[in-house]
Amino acid sequence: MEWIARNKLGIPHILHILDDFLMIGESTQAYKAKLQRSLLFCGYIGVLTAPKKTQGPSPELTLAGTELDCLKFEDRLPQEKVDRY
């Protein structure tokens, strides 16, 4: 799916880890357009998406179980995981 997104959907800044995808846009408008193309494609081929996990655009988000904070340049565990361990 990453290859299709890059080469056929025009989403060059995409990364996937297992079943998580990270897309980066040049602007909020560009990101929203890329997200819409991606979601339409997933619907077309029958890939289920999780609306609750679909985020953005945002400088803070959760990817692969960690919280990425672009404003503080941090990658941290969510508080519930810290409390559990």
C-alpha positions in Angstrom: 0.0 0.0 0.0 2.9 2.3 0.7 4.2 1.8 -2.9 0.7 2.5 -4.3 0.4 5.6 -2.2 3.8 6.9 -3.4 3.6 6.0 -7.1 -0.1 6.0 -8.0 -1.8 8.3 -5.5 0.9 11.0 -5.5 1.7 10.8 -1.7 5.5 10.9 -1.6 5.9 11.5 2.1 4.3 8.3 3.6 5.7 5.8 6.0 4.1 2.6 7.3 5.0 0.4 10.2 2.9 -2.8 10.4 -0.7 -1.4 10.1 0.1 2.2 11.0 0.6 4.9 8.3 2.2 8.3 8.7 1.6 10.9 5.9 3.2 14.3 5.9 1.9 17.2 3.8 3.5 20.5 2.8 0.5 22.3 4.2 -2.8 21.6 6.0 -4.6 21.7 2.7 -2.1 19.4 1.0 -2.3 16.9 3.9 -6.1 16.8 3.9 -6.1 16.2 0.1 -3.7 13.3 0.5 -5.6 11.8 3.4 -8.8 12.0 1.4 -7.2 10.2 -1.6 -5.8 7.6 0.7 -9.1 6.9 2.4 -11.0 6.8 -0.9 -8.5 4.3 -2.2 -8.8 2.1 0.9 -12.6 2.1 0.6 -12.3 1.2 -3.1 -10.2 -1.8 -2.5 -11.9 -2.9 0.7 -9.2 -2.0 3.3 -10.8 -1.2 6.6 -9.8 2.0 8.3 -10.2 3.1 11.9 -11.8 6.5 12.0 -11.0 6.9 15.7 -7.3 6.4 14.9 -7.2 8.6 11.8 -5.7 11.9 13.0 -4.4 15.1 11.6 -3.1 17.3 10.6 -1.5 17.7 14.0 2.0 18.4 15.4 1.3 15.7 18.0 0.1 12.2 17.2 0.4 8.5 18.1 2.3 6.2 15.8 3.2 2.6 16.5 2.3 2.9 20.2 4.4 6.0 20.9 3.5 9.7 20.9 5.3 11.9 18.4 5.6 15.6 19.3 7.0 17.7 16.5 6.9 20.9 18.6 9.1 19.5 21.5 11.0 17.1 19.2 10.0 14.2 21.4 9.0 10.6 21.0 7.5 9.3 24.3 5.4 6.5 25.7 1.7 7.3 26.4 1.1 8.0 30.1 -1.1 4.8 30.4 1.9 2.7 29.3 4.2 4.4 31.7 1.7 3.9 34.6 1.3 0.2 33.7 5.0 -0.5 33.7 
